[in-house]
Amino acid sequence: MVEPSWPNVHYDPIDYQAISYYSAPKKKPSLKSLDEVDPEIRSTFEKLGIPLEEQKLLSGVAVDAVFDSVSVATTFRKKLGELGVIFCSFSEAVREHPELVRKYLGTVVPHSDNFFSALNSAVFSDGSFAYIPKGVKCPMELSTYFRINAASTGQFERTLIVADEGASVSYLEGCTAPMRDENQLHAAVVELVALDDATIKYSTVQNWYPGDKDGKGGIYNFVTKRGTAAGRNSKITWTQVETGSAI
């Protein structure tokens, strides 16, 4: 499989050998609370208006914060868990809920779908996972914020949201990256699955750094996002706002 070319899109060739495919902030072996998240990471998100402390968050919004290649914190997990709602990092979902990951991963966007979905499938290490069980209306909006922070690093997160029969959920994602003279690659995959009588409301605001006025720098944003209304009377509403990135 080779990188596609488009007649009306022109950009400098991507050197895939020069990209760092994994970057993680220093952290303790096991975080028992949000207070243990690296203060520098918390400060970065707070400057972006994304405080990680649950008591500072707006009521009704749970946040998963992804920093470079890893999820650093997910809020309101205990409250959501009381209803059987699973909202966690993708790496944790693989460890704690492998049966759900095996059942739904790649069913909407297979690894063979395109060049960038194949790249993502080969190298992704984290992202967000949400499962809303049968008949449950998620009591708060789920939200993920992606931050590319390290230089020469690509971000290849995976998002999988499953609404089981009669379930409903609203999900919002956003992103940021520093202003750099070099281009960086973002190649994510998003999969939404709505089963019988389920509803997913998906919204995304893409505001990656677009580069300077001379066209230097900026994020190459090659993502594959797709949803399937897989059941009877299932519904997915999709709002996508693209305000940034070099491509």
C-alpha positions as CSV (number, residue, x, y, z in Angstrom):
1,M,0.0,0.0,0.0
2,V,1.4,3.4,-1.0
3,E,0.6,6.9,0.1
4,P,-2.1,8.4,-2.2
5,S,-1.6,11.4,-4.3
6,W,-4.2,14.0,-5.1
7,P,-4.2,16.2,-8.2
8,N,-5.1,19.5,-6.4
9,V,-3.2,18.9,-3.1
10,H,0.4,19.8,-2.9
11,Y,2.7,19.4,0.1
12,D,6.3,18.4,0.9
13,P,6.8,14.7,1.0
14,I,6.4,13.1,4.4
15,D,9.6,11.4,5.7
16,Y,8.1,8.5,7.5
17,Q,11.5,7.4,8.8
18,A,12.1,10.7,10.6
19,I,8.8,10.6,12.5
20,S,8.7,9.6,16.2
21,Y,5.8,7.2,16.4
22,Y,5.7,7.1,20.2
23,S,6.1,9.9,22.7
24,A,5.0,9.8,26.3
25,P,5.4,12.3,29.2
26,K,7.2,11.1,32.3
27,K,4.7,9.6,34.8
28,K,4.5,7.4,37.8
29,P,4.0,3.7,37.2
30,S,0.4,3.8,38.4
31,L,-1.8,6.9,38.8
32,K,-4.3,6.5,41.6
33,S,-5.8,10.0,41.2
34,L,-5.8,13.0,38.9
35,D,-3.6,14.8,41.5
36,E,-0.7,12.5,40.4
37,V,-0.7,13.7,36.8
38,D,2.5,15.5,36.0
39,P,1.9,19.2,37.0
40,E,3.5,20.4,33.7
41,I,0.9,18.3,31.7
42,R,-2.0,19.6,33.9
43,S,-0.7,23.2,33.4
44,T,-0.6,22.7,29.6
45,F,-4.2,21.6,29.5
46,E,-5.4,24.3,31.9
47,K,-3.8,27.0,29.7
48,L,-5.9,25.6,26.9
49,G,-9.0,25.8,29.0
50,I,-9.2,22.1,29.7
51,P,-8.7,21.7,33.5
52,L,-8.3,18.0,34.5
53,E,-9.4,18.3,38.1
54,E,-13.0,17.0,38.2
55,Q,-14.1,19.7,40.7
56,K,-13.2,22.4,38.1
57,L,-14.9,20.8,35.2
58,L,-18.3,22.0,34.0
59,S,-21.0,19.7,35.4
60,G,-22.1,17.1,32.8
61,V,-18.8,16.8,30.9
62,A,-16.3,13.9,31.2
63,V,-12.9,14.4,29.7
64,D,-10.2,12.1,28.3
65,A,-6.9,13.9,27.8
66,V,-4.5,12.5,25.2
67,F,-1.0,13.9,25.3
68,D,1.2,12.9,22.3
69,S,0.9,9.1,22.2
70,V,-0.8,8.4,25.5
71,S,-4.0,9.2,27.5
72,V,-2.9,11.0,30.7
73,A,-6.2,11.3,32.5
74,T,-9.9,10.4,32.2
75,T,-12.4,12.1,34.5
76,F,-15.7,11.0,36.1
77,R,-15.0,7.3,35.4
78,K,-16.5,6.2,38.7
79,K,-19.7,8.1,38.2
80,L,-20.1,6.7,34.7
81,G,-19.3,3.2,35.8
82,E,-22.2,3.2,38.2
83,L,-24.4,3.1,35.2
84,G,-22.2,0.6,33.4
85,V,-20.8,3.2,31.0
86,I,-17.2,2.5,30.1
87,F,-15.1,5.6,29.2
88,C,-11.4,5.1,29.4
89,S,-8.2,5.2,27.4
90,F,-7.9,2.8,24.5
91,S,-4.9,1.1,26.1
92,E,-6.9,0.4,29.3
93,A,-9.8,-0.9,27.2
94,V,-7.5,-3.4,25.6
95,R,-6.4,-4.6,29.0
96,E,-9.7,-4.5,30.9
97,H,-12.4,-5.0,28.2
98,P,-10.7,-7.1,25.5
99,E,-13.9,-8.8,24.4
100,L,-15.5,-5.4,23.4
101,V,-12.3,-4.3,21.6
102,R,-12.1,-7.5,19.6
103,K,-15.8,-7.4,18.7
104,Y,-15.9,-3.8,17.4
105,L,-12.3,-2.6,16.5
106,G,-11.9,-2.4,12.7
107,T,-15.5,-3.2,11.9
108,V,-16.2,0.3,10.6
109,V,-12.7,1.3,9.4
110,P,-10.6,-1.8,8.6
111,H,-6.9,-1.6,8.5
112,S,-7.0,-2.2,4.7
113,D,-9.3,0.8,4.1
114,N,-6.6,3.2,3.0
115,F,-2.9,4.1,3.5
116,F,-3.4,6.2,6.6
117,S,-5.8,3.8,8.3
118,A,-3.2,1.0,7.7
119,L,-0.5,3.3,9.2
120,N,-2.7,4.0,12.2
121,S,-3.6,0.3,12.7
122,A,0.1,-0.5,12.7
123,V,1.4,2.1,15.2
124,F,-1.4,3.5,17.4
125,S,-0.8,3.1,21.1
126,D,-3.8,4.9,22.7
127,G,-6.9,7.0,22.2
128,S,-10.4,7.0,23.7
129,F,-12.9,4.1,24.2
130,A,-16.5,4.5,25.1
131,Y,-19.2,1.8,25.5
132,I,-22.7,2.7,26.6
133,P,-24.7,-0.5,27.6
134,K,-28.2,-1.4,26.6
135,G,-30.9,1.1,27.5
136,V,-28.6,3.6,29.1
137,K,-28.7,7.3,28.3
138,C,-25.2,8.6,29.1
139,P,-25.8,11.2,31.9
140,M,-23.0,13.5,30.7
141,E,-21.3,14.5,27.5
142,L,-18.1,12.6,26.8
143,S,-15.2,14.6,25.5
144,T,-11.6,14.0,24.3
145,Y,-8.8,16.5,23.8
146,F,-5.8,15.6,21.8
147,R,-2.5,17.5,22.2
148,I,0.6,17.0,20.0
149,N,3.3,18.4,22.2
150,A,6.7,16.8,21.3
151,A,8.6,18.0,18.3
152,S,9.1,15.6,15.3
153,T,6.3,13.4,16.7
154,G,3.2,12.1,14.9
155,Q,-0.1,11.4,16.6
156,F,-2.0,8.3,15.7
157,E,-4.8,7.9,18.2
158,R,-7.8,5.6,17.9
159,T,-11.3,6.4,19.0
160,L,-14.0,3.7,19.3
161,I,-17.5,4.6,20.5
162,V,-20.2,1.9,20.8
163,A,-23.8,2.6,21.8
164,D,-25.6,-0.7,22.5
165,E,-29.3,-1.3,22.0
166,G,-31.4,1.6,23.1
167,A,-28.4,3.6,24.4
168,S,-27.6,7.2,23.7
169,V,-24.4,9.3,24.0
170,S,-23.1,12.7,23.0
171,Y,-19.3,13.0,22.3
172,L,-17.1,16.0,21.5
173,E,-13.5,16.1,20.5
174,G,-11.0,18.9,20.0
175,C,-7.2,19.2,19.4
176,T,-4.3,21.6,19.6
177,A,-0.6,21.7,18.8
178,P,2.3,24.2,19.3
179,M,3.4,26.5,16.5
180,R,6.5,25.0,14.9
181,D,8.3,25.6,11.6
182,E,8.2,21.9,10.9
183,N,5.2,19.9,9.7
184,Q,3.8,17.2,11.9
185,L,1.5,14.3,11.0
186,H,-1.8,13.4,12.6
187,A,-3.3,10.2,11.3
188,A,-6.2,9.2,13.5
189,V,-9.0,6.7,13.1
190,V,-12.5,7.2,14.5
191,E,-15.1,4.4,14.6
192,L,-18.7,4.9,15.7
193,V,-21.1,1.9,16.2
194,A,-24.8,2.4,16.9
195,L,-26.9,-0.7,17.5
196,D,-30.7,-1.1,17.5
197,D,-32.6,2.0,18.6
198,A,-29.3,3.6,19.7
199,T,-28.2,7.3,19.2
200,I,-24.8,8.8,18.9
201,K,-24.2,12.5,18.6
202,Y,-20.7,13.1,17.4
203,S,-19.0,16.5,17.2
204,T,-15.5,17.4,16.4
205,V,-13.6,20.8,16.2
206,Q,-10.3,20.5,14.4
207,N,-8.1,23.5,15.1
208,W,-4.6,22.2,14.5
209,Y,-1.9,24.8,13.9
210,P,-2.2,25.7,10.1
211,G,1.3,27.1,9.7
212,D,2.4,30.6,9.3
213,K,1.5,33.2,6.6
214,D,4.4,32.0,4.5
215,G,3.2,28.4,4.6
216,K,5.8,27.1,6.9
217,G,4.9,24.5,9.5
218,G,1.5,23.2,10.4
219,I,-0.2,19.8,10.9
220,Y,-0.8,17.4,8.1
221,N,-4.3,16.1,9.1
222,F,-4.9,12.8,7.4
223,V,-7.7,11.1,9.4
224,T,-10.3,8.4,8.7
225,K,-13.6,8.9,10.5
226,R,-16.7,6.9,10.0
227,G,-19.8,5.7,11.7
228,T,-22.3,2.9,11.1
229,A,-25.9,2.9,12.1
230,A,-25.7,-0.8,12.4
231,G,-29.1,-1.6,14.0
232,R,-32.8,-1.0,13.4
233,N,-33.8,2.6,14.1
234,S,-30.3,3.5,15.0
235,K,-29.1,7.1,14.5
236,I,-25.8,9.0,14.2
237,T,-25.7,12.7,14.0
238,W,-22.3,14.2,12.9
239,T,-21.0,17.7,13.2
240,Q,-17.5,18.4,11.9
241,V,-15.8,21.8,12.1
242,E,-12.5,22.2,10.3
243,T,-10.7,25.5,11.2
244,G,-7.0,24.6,11.2
245,S,-4.2,22.3,9.9
246,A,-1.9,22.8,6.9
247,I,-3.9,20.1,5.1
